[in-house]
């Protein structure tokens, strides 16, 4: 029986492997989170913002945004990655596209604001990320559906505020547990 001797992985190689593994896990989590969807008017309620904000925090702002952008691009190319199995051109220009377009920005902002901070900093970053997603996504919704801003807020933001806060708390707790 022979033994293969290998040199221990260099720290750069180990870091790259961790990044690739993290990216694959994040991509899968983004996909799974979008399939947990409850139709609520023109915008379905999903776990996507939890996945997007966690991607930004765990992978950091740049890699988190890059992975999220790649995921959104794959969905826009036609893969059924989004809520209710949607993808393609309809998802790219439809009423919920604004939320999807914000995801890479949300991942970046959340990752940047959270940094290596503690629970409260991570929670604040996740709340900010959710608020950014709701604000920009609702603006797109109003524009695409030629809807008054007040009505767009009533159907595209207001129903998601409590859920966004709960997902932010859950996300911050997940980060706290993972960093122990």
Backbone as a printed PyTorch tensor [residue, N CA C, xyz], in Angstrom:
tensor([[[  0.8470,  -1.1570,   0.0000],
         [  0.0000,   0.0000,   0.0000],
         [  0.9020,   1.2310,   0.0000]],

        [[  0.5880,   2.1690,  -0.8600],
         [  1.4240,   3.3600,  -0.9240],
         [  0.6830,   4.5440,  -0.3170]],

        [[  1.4390,   5.4230,   0.2040],
         [  0.8770,   6.6270,   0.7880],
         [  1.2770,   7.8010,  -0.0820]],

        [[  0.3080,   8.5980,  -0.4220],
         [  0.5980,   9.7760,  -1.2250],
         [  0.8150,  10.9320,  -0.2660]],

        [[  1.9770,  11.5230,  -0.3840],
         [  2.2900,  12.6660,   0.4520],
         [  1.9920,  13.9360,  -0.3340]],

        [[  1.2610,  14.8030,   0.2690],
         [  0.9810,  16.0790,  -0.3740],
         [  1.3610,  17.1940,   0.5690]],

        [[  1.7220,  18.2870,  -0.0170],
         [  2.0490,  19.4520,   0.7920],
         [  0.7490,  20.0480,   1.3190]],

        [[  0.7840,  20.5860,   2.5150],
         [ -0.4270,  21.2250,   3.0220],
         [ -0.8320,  22.3800,   2.0980]],

        [[ -2.1190,  22.5980,   2.0020],
         [ -2.6110,  23.6720,   1.1400],
         [ -2.0850,  25.0100,   1.6290]],

        [[ -1.6650,  25.8270,   0.6880],
         [ -1.2120,  27.1690,   1.0350],
         [ -2.4260,  27.9850,   1.4450]],

        [[ -2.1880,  28.9890,   2.2530],
         [ -3.3190,  29.7690,   2.7630],
         [ -4.1210,  30.4110,   1.6330]],

        [[ -3.4680,  30.8380,   0.5550],
         [ -4.1830,  31.4150,  -0.5820],
         [ -5.0680,  30.4010,  -1.2690]],

        [[ -4.5630,  29.1720,  -1.4010],
         [ -5.3560,  28.1050,  -2.0170],
         [ -6.5560,  27.7520,  -1.1370]],

        [[ -6.3120,  27.7040,   0.1570],
         [ -7.3960,  27.3860,   1.0890],
         [ -8.4670,  28.4740,   1.0360]],

        [[ -8.0440,  29.7180,   0.9820],
         [ -8.9850,  30.8410,   0.9210],
         [ -9.8060,  30.7670,  -0.3620]],

        [[ -9.1470,  30.4800,  -1.4820],
         [ -9.8470,  30.3890,  -2.7710],
         [-10.8700,  29.2550,  -2.7340]],

        [[-10.4950,  28.1230,  -2.1650],
         [-11.4180,  26.9930,  -2.0510],
         [-12.6280,  27.3710,  -1.1930]],

        [[-12.3890,  28.0760,  -0.1010],
         [-13.4850,  28.5260,   0.7570],
         [-14.4140,  29.4730,   0.0040]],

        [[-13.8320,  30.3510,  -0.8080],
         [-14.6460,  31.2900,  -1.5830],
         [-15.5040,  30.5630,  -2.6150]],

        [[-14.9050,  29.6050,  -3.3130],
         [-15.6520,  28.8480,  -4.3220],
         [-16.7770,  28.0600,  -3.6570]],

        [[-16.4650,  27.3920,  -2.5680],
         [-17.4830,  26.6270,  -1.8480],
         [-18.5890,  27.5510,  -1.3320]],

        [[-18.2080,  28.6860,  -0.7840],
         [-19.1910,  29.6600,  -0.3120],
         [-20.0800,  30.1640,  -1.4360]],

        [[-19.4860,  30.4020,  -2.6010],
         [-20.2540,  30.8760,  -3.7560],
         [-21.2630,  29.8280,  -4.2090]],

        [[-20.8460,  28.5760,  -4.2380],
         [-21.7490,  27.4920,  -4.6550],
         [-22.9030,  27.3520,  -3.6620]],

        [[-22.5820,  27.3940,  -2.3810],
         [-23.6230,  27.2840,  -1.3500],
         [-24.5830,  28.4730,  -1.4380]],

        [[-24.0340,  29.6760,  -1.6190],
         [-24.8820,  30.8660,  -1.7150],
         [-25.8050,  30.7900,  -2.9260]],

        [[-25.2790,  30.3530,  -4.0680],
         [-26.0860,  30.2230,  -5.2870],
         [-27.2410,  29.2550,  -5.0450]],

        [[-26.9360,  28.1380,  -4.4110],
         [-27.9790,  27.1440,  -4.1140],
         [-28.9950,  27.7030,  -3.1180]],

        [[-28.5170,  28.4250,  -2.1090],
         [-29.4140,  29.0060,  -1.1090],
         [-30.3110,  30.0710,  -1.7310]],

        [[-29.7440,  30.8990,  -2.6170],
         [-30.5460,  31.8990,  -3.3230],
         [-31.6700,  31.2250,  -4.1080]],

        [[-31.3310,  30.1460,  -4.7940],
         [-32.3250,  29.4250,  -5.5930],
         [-33.4020,  28.8110,  -4.7030]],

        [[-32.9860,  28.1220,  -3.6560],
         [-33.9540,  27.4870,  -2.7540],
         [-34.8550,  28.5270,  -2.0930]],

        [[-34.2710,  29.6560,  -1.6980],
         [-35.0530,  30.6840,  -1.0030],
         [-36.1220,  31.3030,  -1.8910]],

        [[-35.8810,  31.3260,  -3.1810],
         [-36.8740,  31.9220,  -4.0770],
         [-38.0490,  30.9880,  -4.3280]],

        [[-37.8510,  29.7130,  -4.0880],
         [-38.9300,  28.7510,  -4.3030],
         [-39.8110,  28.5730,  -3.0670]],

        [[-39.4580,  29.2760,  -2.0010],
         [-40.3310,  29.3570,  -0.8310],
         [-41.1120,  30.6530,  -1.0330]],

        [[-42.2160,  30.5620,  -1.7610],
         [-42.9280,  31.7680,  -2.1870],
         [-44.4170,  31.6790,  -1.8970]],

        [[-44.9450,  32.8070,  -1.4510],
         [-46.3760,  32.9360,  -1.2200],
         [-46.8540,  34.1090,  -2.0750]],

        [[-47.7530,  33.8620,  -3.0380],
         [-48.2230,  34.9720,  -3.8680],
         [-49.0370,  35.9720,  -3.0540]],

        [[-48.6110,  37.2270,  -3.1130],
         [-49.2980,  38.3060,  -2.3980],
         [-49.4030,  39.4770,  -3.3750]],

        [[-50.4350,  39.5120,  -4.1720],
         [-50.5600,  40.5760,  -5.1660],
         [-49.4870,  40.4380,  -6.2330]],

        [[-48.9930,  41.5690,  -6.7410],
         [-48.0190,  41.4960,  -7.8270],
         [-46.6220,  41.0580,  -7.3790]],

        [[-46.3640,  41.0860,  -6.0760],
         [-45.0350,  40.7430,  -5.5570],
         [-45.1710,  39.5680,  -4.5900]],

        [[-44.5700,  38.4130,  -4.9130],
         [-44.6710,  37.2720,  -3.9960],
         [-43.7770,  37.4580,  -2.7690]],

        [[-44.1940,  36.8910,  -1.6640],
         [-43.4000,  36.9050,  -0.4450],
         [-42.4640,  35.6940,  -0.4910]],

        [[-41.1550,  35.9480,  -0.3850],
         [-40.1650,  34.8700,  -0.4560],
         [-39.1340,  35.0340,   0.6550]],

        [[-38.1780,  34.1230,   0.6630],
         [-37.0440,  34.2120,   1.5870],
         [-35.8070,  34.7530,   0.8720]],

        [[-35.9960,  35.3190,  -0.3340],
         [-34.8670,  35.7820,  -1.1290],
         [-34.0390,  36.8480,  -0.4290]],

        [[-34.6920,  37.8090,   0.2170],
         [-33.8960,  38.8650,   0.8390],
         [-33.0540,  38.3270,   1.9920]],

        [[-33.5250,  37.3130,   2.6730],
         [-32.6920,  36.6720,   3.6970],
         [-31.4520,  36.0770,   3.0440]],

        [[-31.6440,  35.3750,   1.9430],
         [-30.5130,  34.7560,   1.2490],
         [-29.5520,  35.8050,   0.6990]],

        [[-30.0850,  36.8800,   0.1420],
         [-29.2390,  37.9320,  -0.4340],
         [-28.4140,  38.6150,   0.6500]],

        [[-29.0490,  38.9690,   1.7630],
         [-28.3100,  39.6510,   2.8260],
         [-27.2860,  38.7280,   3.4790]],

        [[-27.6380,  37.4700,   3.6790],
         [-26.6630,  36.5210,   4.2330],
         [-25.4980,  36.3080,   3.2720]],

        [[-25.7760,  36.2840,   1.9810],
         [-24.7070,  36.1350,   0.9900],
         [-23.7260,  37.2930,   1.1110]],

        [[-24.2430,  38.5070,   1.2410],
         [-23.3720,  39.6680,   1.3940],
         [-22.5390,  39.6250,   2.6580]],

        [[-23.1450,  39.1960,   3.7570],
         [-22.4230,  39.1600,   5.0330],
         [-21.3830,  38.0420,   5.0440]],

        [[-21.7770,  36.8390,   4.6320],
         [-20.8530,  35.7070,   4.7140],
         [-19.7450,  35.7480,   3.6620]],

        [[-20.0510,  36.2100,   2.4590],
         [-19.0370,  36.2270,   1.4000],
         [-18.3180,  37.5590,   1.3010]],

        [[-18.8140,  38.5650,   1.9850],
         [-18.2330,  39.8930,   1.8780],
         [-18.9080,  40.6680,   0.7580]],

        [[-18.7140,  41.9850,   0.7490],
         [-19.4560,  42.8040,  -0.2080],
         [-19.1670,  42.4830,  -1.6760]],

        [[-17.9100,  42.3340,  -2.0440],
         [-17.5940,  42.1270,  -3.4710],
         [-18.0020,  40.7520,  -3.9630]],

        [[-17.5810,  39.7040,  -3.2790],
         [-17.9320,  38.3550,  -3.7220],
         [-19.4350,  38.1220,  -3.5690]],

        [[-20.0200,  38.6250,  -2.4960],
         [-21.4640,  38.4870,  -2.3090],
         [-22.2420,  39.1260,  -3.4470]],

        [[-21.8320,  40.3310,  -3.8470],
         [-22.4960,  41.0120,  -4.9640],
         [-22.2660,  40.2630,  -6.2690]],

        [[-21.0560,  39.7500,  -6.4700],
         [-20.7420,  39.0300,  -7.7140],
         [-21.5600,  37.7460,  -7.8350]],

        [[-21.6420,  36.9920,  -6.7550],
         [-22.4170,  35.7430,  -6.7800],
         [-23.8960,  36.0510,  -7.0030]],

        [[-24.3940,  37.0700,  -6.3250],
         [-25.8000,  37.4410,  -6.4790],
         [-26.0760,  37.9320,  -7.8980]],

        [[-25.1570,  38.7160,  -8.4600],
         [-25.3180,  39.1900,  -9.8430],
         [-25.3100,  38.0190, -10.8220]],

        [[-24.4420,  37.0450, -10.5920],
         [-24.4000,  35.8620, -11.4640],
         [-25.7090,  35.0870, -11.3730]],

        [[-26.2380,  34.9700, -10.1630],
         [-27.5100,  34.2670,  -9.9730],
         [-28.6470,  34.9860, -10.7020]],

        [[-28.7020,  36.3110, -10.5560],
         [-29.7340,  37.0960, -11.2400],
         [-29.5780,  36.9580, -12.7540]],

        [[-28.3450,  37.0280, -13.2480],
         [-28.1010,  36.8930, -14.6930],
         [-28.5500,  35.5240, -15.2050]],

        [[-28.2870,  34.4850, -14.4420],
         [-28.7350,  33.1380, -14.8440],
         [-30.2600,  33.0740, -14.9030]],

        [[-30.9250,  33.7090, -13.9540],
         [-32.3870,  33.7480, -13.9720],
         [-32.9110,  34.5390, -15.1610]],

        [[-32.2830,  35.6670, -15.4410],
         [-32.7050,  36.4730, -16.5850],
         [-32.4440,  35.7480, -17.9050]],

        [[-31.4670,  34.8390, -17.9130],
         [-31.1690,  34.0930, -19.1440],
         [-32.2190,  33.0180, -19.4250]],

        [[-33.0820,  32.7530, -18.4700],
         [-34.1620,  31.8030, -18.6990],
         [-34.2540,  30.6760, -17.6980]],

        [[-33.2460,  30.5130, -16.8450],
         [-33.3330,  29.4660, -15.8270],
         [-34.4370,  29.8210, -14.8280]],

        [[-35.2200,  28.8600, -14.3940],
         [-36.3440,  29.1400, -13.4810],
         [-35.8810,  29.3000, -12.0310]],

        [[-35.1020,  30.3400, -11.7770],
         [-34.4910,  30.5220, -10.4630],
         [-35.2970,  31.4100,  -9.5280]],

        [[-36.2180,  32.1740, -10.0660],
         [-36.9040,  33.1700,  -9.2630],
         [-38.2030,  32.6320,  -8.6690]],

        [[-38.8610,  33.4760,  -7.9020],
         [-40.1040,  33.0920,  -7.2340],
         [-41.0950,  32.4940,  -8.2220]],

        [[-41.7750,  31.4560,  -7.7690],
         [-42.7940,  30.7690,  -8.5540],
         [-42.2040,  30.1270,  -9.8150]],

        [[-40.8830,  29.8640,  -9.8210],
         [-40.2370,  29.2190, -10.9620],
         [-40.0620,  30.1200, -12.1690]],

        [[-40.1110,  31.4200, -11.9690],
         [-39.9780,  32.3610, -13.0810],
         [-38.5260,  32.5790, -13.4660]],

        [[-38.3400,  33.0620, -14.6600],
         [-37.0370,  33.4140, -15.1990],
         [-37.2330,  33.9480, -16.6000]],

        [[-36.1600,  34.3780, -17.2360],
         [-36.2260,  34.8400, -18.6130],
         [-36.6520,  36.2850, -18.7570]],

        [[-37.0530,  36.6260, -19.9840],
         [-37.3940,  38.0030, -20.3330],
         [-38.5180,  38.5680, -19.4720]],

        [[-39.5330,  37.7740, -19.2010],
         [-40.6540,  38.2590, -18.3880],
         [-40.1710,  38.6960, -17.0050]],

        [[-39.2450,  37.9510, -16.4310],
         [-38.7040,  38.3140, -15.1160],
         [-37.8260,  39.5560, -15.2160]],

        [[-37.1620,  39.7380, -16.3640],
         [-36.2290,  40.8390, -16.5430],
         [-36.9300,  42.1940, -16.6860]],

        [[-38.1380,  42.1840, -17.2020],
         [-38.8330,  43.4490, -17.4470],
         [-40.1590,  43.5590, -16.6990]],

        [[-40.5470,  42.5300, -15.9800],
         [-41.8340,  42.5090, -15.2990],
         [-41.8730,  43.3790, -14.0620]],

        [[-43.0010,  43.3870, -13.3790],
         [-43.1860,  44.2670, -12.2270],
         [-42.2660,  43.9680, -11.0430]],

        [[-41.7780,  42.7490, -10.9220],
         [-40.8940,  42.4270,  -9.7900],
         [-39.4140,  42.5020, -10.1550]],

        [[-39.0970,  42.8580, -11.3850],
         [-37.6960,  42.9130, -11.8160],
         [-36.8720,  43.9020, -10.9950]],

        [[-37.4910,  44.9750, -10.5600],
         [-36.7640,  45.9740,  -9.7740],
         [-36.1680,  45.3990,  -8.5020]],

        [[-36.8910,  44.5060,  -7.8620],
         [-36.3710,  43.8540,  -6.6560],
         [-35.1640,  42.9960,  -7.0300]],

        [[-35.2800,  42.2710,  -8.1370],
         [-34.1840,  41.4030,  -8.5810],
         [-32.9500,  42.2200,  -8.9390]],

        [[-33.1390,  43.3460,  -9.6380],
         [-32.0040,  44.2000, -10.0040],
         [-31.2810,  44.7300,  -8.7720]],

        [[-32.0090,  44.9120,  -7.6780],
         [-31.3600,  45.4500,  -6.4740],
         [-30.5370,  44.4080,  -5.7250]],

        [[-30.7870,  43.1370,  -5.9680],
         [-30.1480,  42.1020,  -5.1530],
         [-28.6180,  42.2060,  -5.0840]],

        [[-27.8960,  42.3820,  -6.1920],
         [-26.4380,  42.5080,  -6.0620],
         [-26.0380,  43.7350,  -5.2360]],

        [[-26.7550,  44.8300,  -5.4050],
         [-26.4720,  46.0430,  -4.6300],
         [-26.7590,  45.7980,  -3.1530]],

        [[-27.8580,  45.1250,  -2.8750],
         [-28.2240,  44.8040,  -1.4890],
         [-27.1630,  43.9070,  -0.8540]],

        [[-26.6860,  42.9090,  -1.5880],
         [-25.6350,  42.0310,  -1.0570],
         [-24.3800,  42.8410,  -0.7460]],

        [[-24.0140,  43.7430,  -1.6580],
         [-22.8230,  44.5660,  -1.4370],
         [-23.0020,  45.4660,  -0.2150]],

        [[-24.0900,  46.2070,  -0.1820],
         [-24.3340,  47.1560,   0.9140],
         [-24.4120,  46.4320,   2.2520]],

        [[-25.1280,  45.3280,   2.2980],
         [-25.2620,  44.5790,   3.5490],
         [-23.9120,  44.0460,   4.0060]],

        [[-23.1600,  43.4530,   3.0820],
         [-21.8370,  42.9390,   3.4300],
         [-20.9000,  44.0400,   3.8910]],

        [[-20.9510,  45.1810,   3.2150],
         [-20.0910,  46.3110,   3.5690],
         [-20.4470,  46.8620,   4.9450]],

        [[-21.7300,  47.0890,   5.1750],
         [-22.1540,  47.6630,   6.4540],
         [-21.9400,  46.7050,   7.6250]],

        [[-22.1600,  45.4230,   7.4030],
         [-22.0060,  44.4460,   8.4890],
         [-20.5440,  44.2310,   8.8280]],

        [[-19.6940,  44.1700,   7.8030],
         [-18.2780,  43.9070,   8.0410],
         [-18.0990,  42.7060,   8.9450]],

        [[-17.2370,  42.8380,   9.8980],
         [-17.0180,  41.7770,  10.8880],
         [-17.6650,  42.1580,  12.2150]],

        [[-18.6490,  43.0430,  12.1460],
         [-19.2940,  43.5490,  13.3470],
         [-20.1090,  42.5040,  14.0800]],

        [[-20.5870,  42.9120,  15.2120],
         [-21.3810,  42.0290,  16.0590],
         [-22.8370,  41.9800,  15.6420]],

        [[-23.6550,  41.4790,  16.5480],
         [-25.0690,  41.2490,  16.2670],
         [-25.7940,  42.5210,  15.8390]],

        [[-25.6530,  43.6020,  16.5950],
         [-26.4090,  44.8200,  16.2890],
         [-25.9860,  45.4390,  14.9630]],

        [[-24.7010,  45.4270,  14.6860],
         [-24.2250,  45.9680,  13.4030],
         [-24.7430,  45.1190,  12.2400]],

        [[-24.7110,  43.8090,  12.4070],
         [-25.2260,  42.9150,  11.3650],
         [-26.7270,  43.1130,  11.1900]],

        [[-27.4460,  43.2280,  12.2870],
         [-28.8910,  43.4620,  12.2220],
         [-29.1900,  44.7720,  11.4920]],

        [[-28.4820,  45.8340,  11.8460],
         [-28.6930,  47.1290,  11.1870],
         [-28.3910,  47.0350,   9.6910]],

        [[-27.3390,  46.3150,   9.3360],
         [-26.9840,  46.1490,   7.9230],
         [-28.0750,  45.3950,   7.1720]],

        [[-28.6220,  44.3800,   7.8030],
         [-29.6740,  43.5880,   7.1550],
         [-30.9710,  44.3830,   7.0230]],

        [[-31.2950,  45.1710,   8.0160],
         [-32.4750,  46.0370,   7.9170],
         [-32.2700,  47.0440,   6.7840]],

        [[-31.0760,  47.6270,   6.7040],
         [-30.7800,  48.5820,   5.6300],
         [-30.8800,  47.9120,   4.2610]],

        [[-30.3650,  46.7020,   4.1390],
         [-30.4420,  45.9750,   2.8740],
         [-31.8750,  45.6940,   2.4670]],

        [[-32.6920,  45.2650,   3.4140],
         [-34.1110,  45.0140,   3.1290],
         [-34.8300,  46.3040,   2.7370]],

        [[-34.5360,  47.3940,   3.4310],
         [-35.1730,  48.6780,   3.1200],
         [-34.7830,  49.1530,   1.7210]],

        [[-33.5180,  48.9930,   1.3710],
         [-33.0500,  49.3760,   0.0390],
         [-33.7700,  48.5740,  -1.0400]],

        [[-33.8850,  47.2810,  -0.8240],
         [-34.5750,  46.4080,  -1.7810],
         [-36.0310,  46.8340,  -1.9450]],

        [[-36.7020,  47.0980,  -0.8440],
         [-38.1060,  47.5070,  -0.9130],
         [-38.2620,  48.8600,  -1.6040]],

        [[-37.3890,  49.8020,  -1.2880],
         [-37.4980,  51.1410,  -1.8740],
         [-37.2930,  51.1130,  -3.3860]],

        [[-36.2120,  50.4900,  -3.8300],
         [-35.9180,  50.4700,  -5.2670],
         [-36.8620,  49.5470,  -6.0250]],

        [[-37.1910,  48.4120,  -5.4240],
         [-38.1210,  47.4900,  -6.0680],
         [-39.5040,  48.0950,  -6.2240]],

        [[-39.9340,  48.8370,  -5.2150],
         [-41.2430,  49.4860,  -5.2730],
         [-41.2510,  50.6050,  -6.3110]],

        [[-40.1520,  51.3220,  -6.4380],
         [-40.0640,  52.3650,  -7.4680],
         [-40.2180,  51.7510,  -8.8590]],

        [[-39.5520,  50.6140,  -9.0890],
         [-39.6820,  49.9150, -10.3750],
         [-41.1300,  49.4630, -10.5900]],

        [[-41.7190,  48.8800,  -9.5600],
         [-43.1010,  48.4020,  -9.6340],
         [-44.0380,  49.5370, -10.0540]],

        [[-43.8780,  50.7000,  -9.4300],
         [-44.7230,  51.8510,  -9.7530],
         [-44.5270,  52.2770, -11.2030]],

        [[-43.2830,  52.2880, -11.6580],
         [-42.9950,  52.7210, -13.0280],
         [-43.5420,  51.7380, -14.0560]],

        [[-43.3020,  50.4550, -13.8530],
         [-43.7130,  49.4430, -14.8310],
         [-45.2320,  49.3200, -14.9190]],

        [[-45.8990,  49.4140, -13.7940],
         [-47.3570,  49.2760, -13.7960],
         [-48.0770,  50.6240, -13.8870]],

        [[-47.2990,  51.7120, -14.0820],
         [-47.8770,  53.0610, -14.1370],
         [-48.8320,  53.2690, -12.9610]],

        [[-48.3350,  52.9410, -11.7960],
         [-49.1290,  52.9390, -10.5720],
         [-48.7300,  54.1470,  -9.7230]],

        [[-49.6760,  54.8130,  -9.0860],
         [-49.3020,  55.8870,  -8.1660],
         [-48.3640,  55.3460,  -7.0750]],

        [[-47.4400,  56.1860,  -6.6550],
         [-46.4400,  55.7550,  -5.6740],
         [-47.0950,  55.2270,  -4.3990]],

        [[-48.1310,  55.8940,  -3.9270],
         [-48.8000,  55.4470,  -2.6940],
         [-49.3560,  54.0340,  -2.8490]],

        [[-49.9370,  53.7490,  -4.0060],
         [-50.4740,  52.4030,  -4.2290],
         [-49.3370,  51.3900,  -4.3500]],

        [[-48.2530,  51.7830,  -5.0230],
         [-47.1020,  50.8820,  -5.1590],
         [-46.5210,  50.5460,  -3.7900]],

        [[-46.4320,  51.5330,  -2.9240],
         [-45.9440,  51.2890,  -1.5590],
         [-46.9030,  50.3590,  -0.8260]],

        [[-48.1970,  50.5560,  -1.0290],
         [-49.2020,  49.7280,  -0.3480],
         [-49.1340,  48.2670,  -0.7760]],

        [[-48.7890,  47.9950,  -2.0390],
         [-48.7500,  46.6000,  -2.5040],
         [-47.3370,  46.0460,  -2.6450]],

        [[-46.3350,  46.9340,  -2.7860],
         [-44.9790,  46.4580,  -3.0490],
         [-43.9940,  46.6280,  -1.9190]],

        [[-44.3870,  47.3250,  -0.8590],
         [-43.4690,  47.5190,   0.2670],
         [-44.1380,  47.2240,   1.6070]],

        [[-45.2720,  47.8730,   1.8620],
         [-45.9220,  47.7440,   3.1750],
         [-46.1440,  46.3000,   3.6250]],

        [[-46.6170,  45.4040,   2.7500],
         [-46.8480,  44.0290,   3.2170],
         [-45.5650,  43.2770,   3.5920]],

        [[-44.4120,  43.8410,   3.2190],
         [-43.1520,  43.1260,   3.4090],
         [-42.2770,  43.6980,   4.5190]],

        [[-42.7200,  44.7720,   5.1470],
         [-41.9040,  45.4140,   6.1810],
         [-41.7040,  44.4940,   7.3830]],

        [[-42.7710,  43.9520,   7.9250],
         [-42.6460,  43.0780,   9.1000],
         [-41.8210,  41.8440,   8.7490]],

        [[-42.0950,  41.2370,   7.6030],
         [-41.3190,  40.0750,   7.1690],
         [-39.8510,  40.4090,   6.9950]],

        [[-39.5670,  41.5900,   6.4500],
         [-38.1770,  42.0210,   6.2870],
         [-37.4750,  42.1850,   7.6240]],

        [[-38.1920,  42.7420,   8.5930],
         [-37.6110,  42.8910,   9.9350],
         [-37.3600,  41.5280,  10.5740]],

        [[-38.3270,  40.6240,  10.4390],
         [-38.1510,  39.2740,  11.0000],
         [-36.9970,  38.5380,  10.3200]],

        [[-36.8970,  38.6600,   8.9910],
         [-35.7870,  38.0160,   8.2770],
         [-34.4550,  38.6420,   8.6660]],

        [[-34.4530,  39.9370,   8.9590],
         [-33.2250,  40.6000,   9.4000],
         [-32.7730,  40.0640,  10.7540]],

        [[-33.7150,  39.9110,  11.6720],
         [-33.3850,  39.3480,  12.9910],
         [-32.8900,  37.9150,  12.8340]],

        [[-33.5960,  37.1160,  12.0490],
         [-33.1760,  35.7320,  11.8130],
         [-31.7840,  35.6900,  11.1940]],

        [[-31.5500,  36.5290,  10.2050],
         [-30.2410,  36.5670,   9.5540],
         [-29.1300,  36.9390,  10.5230]],

        [[-29.3650,  37.9580,  11.3440],
         [-28.3550,  38.3700,  12.3210],
         [-28.0910,  37.2650,  13.3390]],

        [[-29.1320,  36.5330,  13.7230],
         [-28.9450,  35.4000,  14.6420],
         [-28.1450,  34.2770,  13.9800]],

        [[-28.4000,  34.0240,  12.7050],
         [-27.6410,  33.0020,  11.9700],
         [-26.1700,  33.3930,  11.9030]],

        [[-25.9030,  34.6530,  11.6020],
         [-24.5170,  35.1290,  11.5240],
         [-23.8470,  35.0160,  12.8890]],

        [[-24.5530,  35.4180,  13.9350],
         [-23.9980,  35.3330,  15.2990],
         [-23.6380,  33.8910,  15.6330]],

        [[-24.5430,  32.9630,  15.3320],
         [-24.2870,  31.5460,  15.6270],
         [-23.1200,  31.0110,  14.8000]],

        [[-23.0350,  31.4160,  13.5520],
         [-21.9660,  30.9170,  12.6750],
         [-20.6020,  31.4580,  13.0680]],

        [[-20.5580,  32.6270,  13.6580],
         [-19.2750,  33.2540,  14.0200],
         [-18.7660,  32.8200,  15.3870]],

        [[-19.5110,  31.9980,  16.0890],
         [-19.0460,  31.5260,  17.4060],
         [-17.8980,  30.5860,  17.2680]]])
